[in-house]
Every structure is written in C-alpha cells, then in structure tokens.
C-alpha cells in the first residue's frame, strides 16, 4: 500500500467500536460536532447564505484527501453526498505552543472546519467490486450501466455534484433530462458566479468519460485547490494529529478507570451504582461486544453517530 499522508486519514470519520445489544448492531463512531454538510447547506439556504468560493475550494480539497485514503486502501465509497460528509469544528491553534511563526500559519485552510467522509455502508473493493448502488441523484452513468472499470471515478463524479449543491445548485433530479445533462458535465444555473477555474474543475469531475476525471490523488495536488493551504499543510496536520492523540489518550484513561471501578472487590455496590447513574461508564448486563477494539465500548466519553 502506498505511503499515506496523515491528513488523508483525518478526513474519514473514525470508527471506535461496535457491539450487539437488544437484537441491534450498535456502532460507535467519531463525534462530529458540526453535523453533516447537508444540514449546513440547508441552514445556509434558510438564511439566504451561500458557500463562498474559498470555502468550496477548501471543502473539495479536504474531501479529496479523504477519498485519497479510501482509494489508496483499494476501496471505493460509492455513496458520496452531502449527508455523508460530516463537519468538525477546528480547535483554536496556539502557534506559540508549537514554536512556529505566524507566517507558517498563513496557508492554513481558511474555513475553520474539518470535513470528514462517513457512512461506509456501500464501500466495496475496487479490484473485485460487489456494487450496491447508492443515491440515484449522485450515481455516475457508468455505474448504472454496470461498467466498473474505473470505479473510484464514480466517487469523483459524486464529489462534483456535492460541490455544486454547496454552491447553491437546485435540488438534484433522480432521473429525466436534467439528470442526463449533469452527466454530460452541463452545469445548472447557480445563484452565484463561480470563477472560470472552479467551473472548469467541476466540469472535469463530471466528465462523462470516467478515466478523464481527475483522481483523488491528483485533486490533492491541484494548484487551484492548494492556493490557500500549501504553505501550512504539514504544520496543520501535526496539530490535528496531536488533537487526535489527546482524544485517544482520554478514551484510554476513561476505559482504565471504568475497568478498575467495575472489577475492584473493595468498592461498595452503592458506589458502582452511583457511578453508572452519573456517567454510564459501566458495561450493561447482557450486552455482547464484537469487532476490533471492542473493549472501547465501555467508554461513552466520545459519543458517535
């Protein structure tokens, strides 16, 4: 597998644990405090607000980084759309703590948010795919015709439509003439004027010939998308990685405390009951946990979707 940049991993929602309980499979994922991109678009439309072009570029770059990680792992998402892209607010950055100058921070992504790809229910292998078609509004025409030769490019097509919606496009059709026009890279009328460079890039993502669409890796290197962030990317990623390490350390600490409280024969039963009522950190009787890192399901310190 190719060497992957840490930032590509940070742009995919993290899985923590899964367990079976009451005839249901419960999955604990990373908590994204900004909700979904779909929700953000709806809220902005209600205010008469639009994503600025600098925000659209940043969004496109970050989601491309997440797709780069997925595709480099030999997988395809097959359900990229605004409701499956989640938002995390960036923590404030103290450059003095990092020993870095202000000049090094000037190239940081300007929107103050992290975009992360989630909902991996349709993911399949790119080499031996078992395709389960996702939302028809975002479906590439070659997938509809069961041509899986360039399957990762179906994610790129859906990403292009996602950016269009964030730019203020009317709701996407499920079929009909407008559906076919979009698959010929004919952009709808938008309520804002995009730069020729961005319009051209979106049309490339929607190219009817799959192999002519840029790969996720190529998008991550695209100079138009890197305009605002090239100087700072490595520094920013180090900060984001430190945040992730801190969260993991806190989860491990809570898990250790929960185990000690649950297993200690010296702790009164009333104390255990009070602890469970206050923070729910003890395991529920009769629950059965499955999957990797299943022990982490004891901790509810990091709620997920």
C-alpha positions, 0 to 999 in steps of 0.5 A: 500500500502506498505511503499515506499522508496523515491528513488523508486519514483525518478526513474519514470519520473514525470508527471506535467500536461496535457491539450487539445489544437488544437484537441491534448492531450498535456502532460507535463512531467519531463525534462530529460536532458540526453535523453533516454538510447537508444540514449546513447547506440547508441552514445556509439556504434558510438564511439566504447564505451561500458557500463562498468560493474559498470555502468550496475550494477548501471543502473539495480539497479536504474531501479529496484527501479523504477519498485519497485514503479510501482509494489508496486502501483499494476501496471505493465509497460509492455513496458520496453526498452531502449527508455523508460528509460530516463537519468538525469544528477546528480547535483554536491553534496556539502557534506559540505552543508549537514554536512556529511563526505566524507566517507558517500559519498563513496557508492554513485552510481558511474555513475553520472546519474539518470535513470528514467522509462517513457512512461506509455502508456501500464501500466495496473493493475496487479490484473485485467490486460487489456494487450496491448502488447508492443515491440515484441523484449522485450515481455516475452513468457508468455505474448504472450501466454496470461498467466498473472499470474505473470505479473510484471515478464514480466517487469523483463524479459524486464529489462534483455534484456535492460541490455544486449543491454547496454552491447553491445548485437546485435540488438534484433530479433522480432521473429525466433530462436534467439528470442526463445533462449533469452527466454530460458535465452541463452545469445548472444555473447557480445563484452565484458566479463561480470563477472560470477555474472552479467551473472548469474543475467541476466540469472535469469531475463530471466528465462523462468519460470516467478515466478523464476525471481527475483522481483523488490523488491528483485533486490533492495536488491541484494548484487551484485547490492548494492556493490557500493551504500549501504553505501550512499543510504539514504544520496543520496536520501535526496539530490535528494529529496531536488533537487526535492523540489527546482524544485517544489518550482520554478514551484510554484513561476513561476505559482504565478507570471504568475497568478498575471501578467495575472489577475492584472487590473493595468498592461498595455496590452503592458506589458502582451504582452511583457511578453508572447513574452519573456517567454510564461508564459501566458495561450493561448486563447482557450486552455482547461486544464484537469487532476490533477494539471492542473493549472501547465500548465501555467508554461513552466519553466520545459519543458517535453517530 
